[in-house]
Amino acid sequence: MSGTDKHAQKGSGRTRRSQGHQASALLALLLIAALLLPLPLLAQNSAPSNNGVLGLAVSPTDPSSLVAGTLNAPAAADLYRSTDAGRSWTASAAPLPPNTAIAAVVYDPQNANLVLAVDGGVGNLFISTDGGQSWRQEPSINSVLSANSAVGRLFARTEGGRSVFYAGTRFDGVLRSLDGGNTWERFSGGMQGEGLRVRSFADQKGILYAGTHDGLYRLLPDALSWQFVTTFPPGTIVRGLDVLDGRLYAGTFNTGLYVSDNGVTWSQDTNFPLGVSIYDLGSAGYRMVAGTDTGIWALDSTQWLQATVNGNTYAGAVYRVAPAPSLPGVIYAGTEQNWVLRSIDGGVSFRGISEMTPLIPELVPPPPTPTPTITPTPTITPTPTETSTPTFTPTATDTLTPVPPTATPTETATPTETPTPEPPTATPTETPTRDPNAPTDTPTATPTETPTESPTPTPTETPTASPTAPPTDTPTPAPPTPTPTVTPTATPSPIQAVATNLVQLPPIWVGGGVVLLVVVLIAGLAVARGPQDL
């Protein structure tokens, strides 16, 4: 073999070894890059169950801690806990009997470690004393429930310094517990008929309200019996109740949305889309949010906007909405098919689990500054110009007063014709122009009980809210014209702006950026080392 051939063989061997070294270096660098990826990017980012979420509650002190309970289809139900604002979930392995469906979850308002969950099938109760990590079944509630009854709703509030729990049942009205759920008593005095089927609760100024299959009941402070509120149409099912700015909202399954300032006198909100069935209501601090059979609707001023999910209008069924009590603007939604959604802007836009970024309280948008409503409210200066009373100025000045006859025998005494005074010009009293945006006294149409029709919202004014996505087949309110609100917020520093943008990037983009950077570095390293290895 010639020396040239030997030299060529040596060169090709060195080249193969160099390529092998480069491939090993590439794999090593990729492994290091994967290990150095931020841990949040490796979060679960997928729903832990395909079951619909019916029970949902947020910790009273931590907006990132929440507990979800599922229906029992298509798989067995379970209780799940998240400590990173819904981005990842851990199943609790609670001792749930077969065919259990978790219908409601509630935290103790004074103790975030105490959580109660109930079964909507037979009314089994489960209690956690470590924030939802582990659970035990509490049988005392079963002895209070009648046959075929169950619990569909839980509510807790502070009364006289202690936490009191209420349970809304299928046939037994209201149950009450004064010791953290360990013992229960019936508390349904005054309720009767379909009013014993309780679907929702709310507290307005110390008065407790219960939404039932026969309208609304209320319990005055220190009272032992419920009063029937008779202003709703007969047979109204009130499935959602909550309070915003002192006003009580009642969402019904069959007759729309009602609003009251005192809990007794109610008016229908005709701006809410007709034909939409409301499953739940929740106040996100500065907006009322409704979970319905056609998605999520958020109240902006007087206009209801259909919320978006990951930038698209969302029309899936939403069974539960759960605001974060300690952080206004943050609200979660339990859905039929898309697990748990999260919003940080008061319910106008949501993100699904695959698009969620870490929840940083400092970066949650502040409540919008209320822009002065320059509604053409007619300034009716009630100085009634009563010009309608005719001002008969000259009191019939008869100029035809007989003139003494002159000696001239001319009989033609031409009377001086004085014009008759004209009737006074009635100054038109200024009639105030009716506000075209004011709701009509009667609802435009009566929604049917079958919530299959698409809502036909007819917004009467362009809302000043976040823009909504392009309309889908389901009619949605007209896209809002974004009016720039001059909010006196401080301009964020460049570092803070960069941090915000990084947090809002989807995880896959950040991961892709890191991998691209590694590939560029390896390519540079390969070019730099090539001539030395040959």
Protein Blocks (a to p, Z undefined) as FASTA:
>chain_A
ZZklmmmmmmmmmmmmmmmmmmmmmmmmmmmmmmmpcfklmpnkpafbfbdcfbdcddfk
bmkbccddddfbfbdcdddddfegopaccdekiacdehiacfbdcddfklmkbccdddfk
nopacddfehomaccddfklmmmpcghiacfbdcdddeehiacdddddfklopaddfego
laccddfehiacjllpcfbdcdeehiacdddfehjadddehiabdcddfkbcehiacfbd
cdeehiacdddfknopaddfklmaccddfkbcghiacfbdcdehjaccdddfebcaddeh
jaccdddeehiacfbdcfbdcddfklghiacdddfklopaddfehomaccdfklpccddf
klpccdddddddfbfbdcddfbdcffkbccdfbgoiafkbccdddfbfcfblcddddddd
ddddddddddddddfkbccfbdfbdcdfblkbccddddfbdcdddddddddfbdcddddd
ddddddfbdcddfklmmmmmmmmpcfklmmmmmmmmmmmmmmmmmmmmmmmmZZ
